[in-house]
């Protein structure tokens, strides 16, 4: 399986649109939340990753 890692690829653009805001939100949550909520900042990355995988599966079925 070969992937084109340029912005011409729709998969790369969708991954960037989903994961870059998730990384920013995760960093913000790690910086501002107290340590007892240490698992909460991983939630945006998890949701973003599964959203991307869902998009890939829906796109494959078409």
Secondary structure, 3 states (H helix, E strand, C coil): CCCCCCCCCHHHHHHHHHHHHHHHHHHHHHHHCCHHHCCCCHHHHHHHHHHHHHHHHHHHHC
